[in-house]
Amino acid sequence: MMQKLLGGENQPIVLLNQRHTAAVALLTEIAEPASIDEPACVYDSTDAIVCTKPGITCAIFTADCVPIFVVDTRCRIFGLAHAGWKGTLHGITTNLISQMIEAGADPQHMTAWIGPSVSGKNYEVSSEMIEWFSQTFASEREAGCEFAEGRLLDLPLLNSCLLEKAGIAPSRIFNSAICTFRNHTAFHSYRADGERAGRIVSLMSMV
């Protein structure tokens, strides 16, 4: 059954129908799923979720994109995001933190972790894409966030900078520094394996 496969055997599972958007869902209540073999709910065209309710497992799927985990343990709110290049470009990280704040969280008490994803040294993109990012995040570059070098784009670094800009202390932002492309025998990488690539499942829940 799905709960067992995703590691939340005793909890309802909430999934996102990920479409590389910057949309963030807010989960405060949930109905019991009709079947233990089905997710409790699936948010359509959504790539991040903020949860204020214990006893629920939220999941995202990645294969080079950046999984972002954020928690404010003082008010018991967490956020989970799938930040690909499109979502990052369109502000999913900022949207995630804004939604957490709106739900009652405080960036001063947030801790964030960036999971395994393709590293800047292994993510070559088009010159046009570099230009999009350079224009959109000009202030981040001016502040010293060197997320682009030539045609190499460092999404984990950029998202770390955006988390800090949103108010999370650098000492509370952690990066796994695991490159899915370089370690594609252990972690799924679409860039390395193409259509054959599986997906990494990232889960968050609270008791």
Secondary structure, DSSP 8 states (H G I E B T S, - for coil): -HHHHTT-TTS-EEEEE--S---EEEES-----SSTTS-SEEEET--EEEE--SS-EEEEEESSSEEEEEEETTTTEEEEEEE-HHHHHTTHHHHHHHHHHHTT--GGGEEEEE-SB--GGG-B--HHHHHHHHHHTHHHHHTT---EETTEE-HHHHHHHHHHHTT--GGGEEE---BTTTTTTTS--HHHHGGG---EEEEE---
